[in-house]
Amino acid sequence: MERIDPLDICAGRGSAAFSAAPGGAPEMHRRPLDPRLDGLVTDIVDYREHGRALRLSPEMAPLIVPLVISFAEPFEIALGRAPGRGDRYWSFTSGLYPGFVLINSAGGAECVQIDFTPPGAFRFFGLPMSEIAGRMVTLDELGDSGIAELRRRLADAPTWRHRLDIAETFVLDRLLVSEPGDPAVEWAFGAILARRGHMRVGDLAHRLGWSRKHLNARFRNEIGIGPKAVARMMRFNRALALARRGGGWADIAAECGYADQAHLVREFREFAGRPPTSLLAGRP
C-alpha cells in the first residue's frame, strides 16, 4: 500500500491562531515514536502554554482521534461553532467528526496529547468508535481506570521527557495486548487513504464481498463514521494540504476529484466553516 503523507491526513489541524494576549509562545515537545506504533498512533505531544491564548484555533476534519490529558487550565472546545464558557474541557477524547472544531484557551493550558489513527483508537479504547464519534467525551464519561491512572502518573512526572516516556509506554503496552480490529475494515480504511478519497463505497463493498449496509455498519463500529464520510474528509485534507503548498484552486479541485471548483468550495464550507480563499488568506 502506498505510504500516506501525514500532512494529507492531518492537514485540517490548524496552526495555533494566537490572540494578542501577553506572554511567550507555547512549548511543544515530541520525538519519533516507537516503530511498533506505526499505523496506530501518529503523534504524542507535551504542550504547555506560557500566557498566549488560543482564540478560535481550528481543527478541520482531521482523521485522527485525540486523547488529551490536562494538568492545568481547561480548553474551550465546540464542534461546528465557536465555543463558550459552557464548553470547557480538561481531559477528554473525541472521535472522528466530519466538520470543523474551534478551540479557545486562556493561556495557561498544559497537557499531553496522544493522536490515534481510527484503527488504533478502536484497539486502544476497546469500545465502538460510534460511541465517541462527533462528540466530546471526558475521562469521567469514559470510565477507564487505566487512563485515569495514566493521568495521575503524568501529572506527577517531573519533566516533559518523563511524560512522553510514560505516555508512550502506556499506549504501547495496551495496544500490544489489545484485540485487533477486523482486517477487512482496516484494509478498507487504508484503501480510502491510499487512494486519497478516490474510492467508491460500492467498489469497496464489492471487493470485500459485503453489502454496502454491512460495510457502513462495520465502519461505524470500528472507525466511528461511514466510509463515504471518511473519503470526503480525506479529499478535503488532501485539498487543504495542496492549497497550503500554493496550488491553484481549479487544479486542486480536479486533482482531488471534485466535480468543479464550486463543489470544492461547498466542501470547505462544511469542513472548515468558511470558503477556501478566506481560510487560507495568510496560508498558515
VEXDREN-2710 file (C-alpha; in Angstrom, 1 decimal):
% VEXDREN-2710
k/r/px/py/pz
1/MET/0.0/0.0/0.0
2/GLU/1.2/3.5/-0.8
3/ARG/2.6/5.4/2.2
4/ILE/0.4/8.3/3.0
5/ASP/1.8/11.7/3.7
6/PRO/0.8/12.6/7.3
7/LEU/0.1/16.1/6.1
8/ASP/-2.7/14.8/3.9
9/ILE/-4.3/13.0/6.9
10/CYS/-4.0/15.8/9.4
11/ALA/-3.9/18.9/7.2
12/GLY/-7.0/20.1/8.9
13/ARG/-5.2/20.6/12.1
14/GLY/-4.9/24.4/12.4
15/SER/-1.7/26.1/13.3
16/ALA/-2.3/27.9/16.6
17/ALA/-4.3/31.1/15.9
18/PHE/-2.9/33.1/18.8
19/SER/-4.6/36.1/20.2
20/ALA/-2.7/39.2/21.3
21/ALA/-2.5/38.1/24.9
22/PRO/0.9/38.7/26.6
23/GLY/3.4/36.0/27.3
24/GLY/5.6/33.6/25.5
25/ALA/4.6/31.1/22.8
26/PRO/3.6/27.6/23.9
27/GLU/6.1/24.8/24.2
28/MET/5.5/21.7/22.2
29/HIS/7.8/18.7/22.8
30/ARG/7.7/15.5/20.7
31/ARG/10.0/12.8/19.4
32/PRO/10.0/9.9/17.0
33/LEU/7.6/7.2/18.1
34/ASP/8.4/3.5/18.6
35/PRO/8.0/1.8/15.2
36/ARG/5.6/-0.6/16.7
37/LEU/3.1/2.2/16.9
38/ASP/3.1/2.8/13.2
39/GLY/-0.4/2.9/11.8
40/LEU/-1.9/3.1/15.3
41/VAL/-0.6/6.4/16.7
42/THR/0.5/9.4/14.7
43/ASP/1.9/11.7/17.4
44/ILE/2.4/12.1/21.2
45/VAL/3.0/15.8/22.2
46/ASP/3.7/17.5/25.5
47/TYR/2.1/21.0/25.2
48/ARG/2.5/23.9/27.7
49/GLU/1.2/27.5/27.3
50/HIS/3.0/30.5/28.7
51/GLY/0.5/33.2/28.6
52/ARG/-0.5/33.4/24.9
53/ALA/-4.1/32.3/24.5
54/LEU/-5.8/30.4/21.7
55/ARG/-8.6/32.2/20.0
56/LEU/-10.8/30.1/17.7
57/SER/-7.9/27.9/16.7
58/PRO/-9.3/25.5/14.1
59/GLU/-9.2/21.7/13.7
60/MET/-10.8/20.9/10.3
61/ALA/-11.8/17.3/9.8
62/PRO/-8.5/15.6/10.9
63/LEU/-8.5/11.9/10.5
64/ILE/-7.2/11.3/14.0
65/VAL/-8.7/10.5/17.4
66/PRO/-7.0/12.6/20.1
67/LEU/-6.7/11.7/23.8
68/VAL/-5.9/14.9/25.7
69/ILE/-4.8/14.7/29.3
70/SER/-4.6/18.1/31.0
71/PHE/-2.9/19.3/34.2
72/ALA/-3.8/23.0/34.3
73/GLU/-6.4/25.3/32.8
74/PRO/-9.1/23.8/30.6
75/PHE/-9.7/24.4/26.9
76/GLU/-13.0/25.7/25.5
77/ILE/-13.9/23.4/22.5
78/ALA/-17.0/23.2/20.4
79/LEU/-17.9/21.2/17.3
80/GLY/-19.2/23.2/14.3
81/ARG/-19.4/26.5/16.2
82/ALA/-17.5/29.0/18.4
83/PRO/-17.1/27.7/21.9
84/GLY/-18.2/29.5/25.1
85/ARG/-17.7/29.2/28.8
86/GLY/-20.1/26.2/28.9
87/ASP/-17.8/24.2/26.6
88/ARG/-14.8/23.8/29.0
89/TYR/-12.9/20.5/28.9
90/TRP/-9.8/19.4/30.8
91/SER/-9.1/15.8/29.9
92/PHE/-11.1/14.2/27.0
93/THR/-11.2/12.3/23.8
94/SER/-13.3/12.9/20.7
95/GLY/-13.9/10.6/17.8
96/LEU/-14.0/11.4/14.1
97/TYR/-16.1/14.4/13.2
98/PRO/-16.8/15.4/9.5
99/GLY/-16.7/19.1/10.2
100/PHE/-14.7/21.8/12.0
101/VAL/-13.8/22.3/15.6
102/LEU/-12.9/25.6/17.2
103/ILE/-10.7/25.9/20.3
104/ASN/-10.0/28.6/22.9
105/SER/-7.6/28.7/25.8
106/ALA/-6.8/31.3/28.4
107/GLY/-3.0/30.9/28.0
108/GLY/-2.4/28.5/30.9
109/ALA/-3.2/25.1/29.4
110/GLU/-0.8/22.2/29.9
111/CYS/-1.4/18.7/28.6
112/VAL/-0.2/15.6/26.9
113/GLN/-2.0/14.8/23.6
114/ILE/-1.9/11.3/22.1
115/ASP/-3.2/11.2/18.5
116/PHE/-4.5/7.8/17.4
117/THR/-5.5/6.6/13.9
118/PRO/-9.1/5.4/13.9
119/PRO/-7.9/1.7/13.9
120/GLY/-5.5/2.5/16.7
121/ALA/-8.2/4.2/18.7
122/PHE/-10.6/1.2/18.3
123/ARG/-7.9/-1.1/19.7
124/PHE/-6.8/1.3/22.5
125/PHE/-10.2/2.3/23.9
126/GLY/-11.8/-1.1/23.3
127/LEU/-15.3/0.3/22.5
128/PRO/-17.3/1.0/19.4
129/MET/-16.0/4.2/17.8
130/SER/-19.5/5.3/17.1
131/GLU/-19.9/6.0/20.8
132/ILE/-17.4/8.8/20.7
133/ALA/-17.7/10.0/17.1
134/GLY/-18.8/13.6/16.7
135/ARG/-18.8/14.4/20.4
136/MET/-16.6/15.5/23.3
137/VAL/-16.1/12.7/25.9
138/THR/-14.5/13.4/29.2
139/LEU/-12.3/10.9/31.1
140/ASP/-15.1/10.6/33.7
141/GLU/-17.5/9.6/30.9
142/LEU/-15.1/7.1/29.6
143/GLY/-14.8/5.4/33.0
144/ASP/-11.5/3.9/32.1
145/SER/-9.5/3.2/35.3
146/GLY/-6.3/2.6/33.3
147/ILE/-6.4/6.0/31.6
148/ALA/-7.3/7.7/34.9
149/GLU/-4.2/6.2/36.5
150/LEU/-2.2/7.3/33.5
151/ARG/-3.3/10.9/34.1
152/ARG/-2.1/10.7/37.8
153/ARG/1.3/9.4/36.7
154/LEU/1.7/12.0/34.0
155/ALA/0.7/14.8/36.5
156/ASP/3.4/13.6/38.9
157/ALA/6.1/13.3/36.2
158/PRO/9.0/15.9/36.8
159/THR/9.8/16.7/33.1
160/TRP/8.3/16.6/29.7
161/ARG/10.7/13.8/28.8
162/HIS/9.3/11.7/31.6
163/ARG/5.8/12.4/30.5
164/LEU/6.5/11.3/26.9
165/ASP/8.2/8.1/28.3
166/ILE/5.2/7.3/30.5
167/ALA/2.6/8.0/27.8
168/GLU/4.3/6.1/25.0
169/THR/5.0/3.1/27.3
170/PHE/1.4/3.0/28.5
171/VAL/0.0/3.2/25.0
172/LEU/2.3/0.6/23.6
173/ASP/1.7/-1.8/26.4
174/ARG/-2.1/-1.5/26.0
175/LEU/-2.0/-1.8/22.2
176/LEU/0.3/-4.9/22.2
177/VAL/-2.3/-6.8/24.3
178/SER/-5.4/-5.4/22.7
179/GLU/-7.8/-7.2/20.4
180/PRO/-7.0/-6.2/16.7
181/GLY/-9.8/-4.8/14.6
182/ASP/-11.3/-6.6/11.6
183/PRO/-8.6/-6.9/9.0
184/ALA/-11.2/-6.2/6.3
185/VAL/-12.2/-2.9/7.9
186/GLU/-8.6/-1.9/8.4
187/TRP/-7.9/-2.7/4.7
188/ALA/-10.9/-0.7/3.5
189/PHE/-9.9/2.3/5.7
190/GLY/-6.3/2.1/4.4
191/ALA/-7.5/1.8/0.8
192/ILE/-9.5/5.0/1.1
193/LEU/-6.4/6.8/2.5
194/ALA/-4.1/5.3/-0.1
195/ARG/-6.5/6.4/-2.9
196/ARG/-6.8/9.8/-1.2
197/GLY/-10.5/9.5/-1.0
198/HIS/-11.0/8.4/-4.7
199/MET/-12.8/5.2/-3.7
200/ARG/-16.5/4.4/-4.2
201/VAL/-18.2/2.7/-1.3
202/GLY/-19.8/0.2/-3.7
203/ASP/-16.4/-0.8/-5.0
204/LEU/-15.1/-1.3/-1.5
205/ALA/-18.1/-3.4/-0.6
206/HIS/-17.8/-5.5/-3.8
207/ARG/-14.1/-6.1/-3.1
208/LEU/-14.9/-7.4/0.4
209/GLY/-18.0/-9.4/-0.7
210/TRP/-20.1/-7.3/1.7
211/SER/-23.3/-5.3/1.2
212/ARG/-23.0/-1.5/1.4
213/LYS/-25.1/-1.7/4.5
214/HIS/-22.8/-4.2/6.2
215/LEU/-19.7/-2.2/5.3
216/ASN/-21.3/1.0/6.7
217/ALA/-22.2/-0.8/9.9
218/ARG/-18.7/-2.3/10.4
219/PHE/-17.1/1.1/9.6
220/ARG/-19.2/2.9/12.2
221/ASN/-18.3/0.3/14.8
222/GLU/-14.5/0.4/14.2
223/ILE/-13.9/3.8/12.6
224/GLY/-16.8/5.8/14.0
225/ILE/-18.3/7.1/10.8
226/GLY/-19.1/5.6/7.4
227/PRO/-16.7/5.1/4.5
228/LYS/-18.2/7.8/2.4
229/ALA/-17.6/10.4/5.1
230/VAL/-14.1/9.2/5.6
231/ALA/-13.5/9.6/1.8
232/ARG/-14.8/13.1/1.8
233/MET/-12.6/14.0/4.8
234/MET/-9.6/12.6/3.0
235/ARG/-10.3/14.5/-0.1
236/PHE/-10.7/17.7/1.9
237/ASN/-7.4/17.1/3.8
238/ARG/-5.6/16.5/0.5
239/ALA/-7.1/19.7/-1.0
240/LEU/-6.1/21.7/2.1
241/ALA/-2.5/20.3/2.0
242/LEU/-2.1/21.1/-1.6
243/ALA/-3.5/24.6/-1.1
244/ARG/-1.1/25.2/1.8
245/ARG/1.7/24.3/-0.6
246/GLY/0.5/27.0/-3.0
247/GLY/-1.6/25.2/-5.6
248/GLY/-4.3/26.8/-7.7
249/TRP/-7.9/26.1/-6.8
250/ALA/-9.1/24.8/-10.2
251/ASP/-6.1/22.4/-10.3
252/ILE/-6.7/21.3/-6.7
253/ALA/-10.4/20.7/-7.4
254/ALA/-9.5/18.5/-10.4
255/GLU/-6.7/16.6/-8.6
256/CYS/-8.8/15.9/-5.6
257/GLY/-11.8/14.6/-7.5
258/TYR/-14.3/17.4/-7.0
259/ALA/-16.8/17.9/-9.8
260/ASP/-15.7/21.5/-10.1
261/GLN/-14.4/24.5/-8.1
262/ALA/-17.9/25.2/-6.7
263/HIS/-18.0/21.6/-5.3
264/LEU/-14.7/22.2/-3.6
265/VAL/-16.0/25.5/-2.0
266/ARG/-19.1/23.7/-0.6
267/GLU/-16.8/21.1/1.0
268/PHE/-14.6/23.7/2.5
269/ARG/-17.6/25.5/4.0
270/GLU/-18.7/22.2/5.6
271/PHE/-15.4/21.0/6.8
272/ALA/-13.7/24.3/7.6
273/GLY/-16.7/26.6/8.3
274/ARG/-15.6/29.1/5.6
275/PRO/-14.6/29.3/2.0
276/PRO/-11.1/28.3/1.0
277/THR/-9.9/31.8/-0.1
278/SER/-10.9/33.2/3.4
279/LEU/-9.4/30.2/5.2
280/LEU/-6.0/30.5/3.5
281/ALA/-5.7/34.2/3.1
282/GLY/-2.5/34.1/5.1
283/ARG/-1.6/30.5/4.1
284/PRO/-0.6/29.4/7.7
END
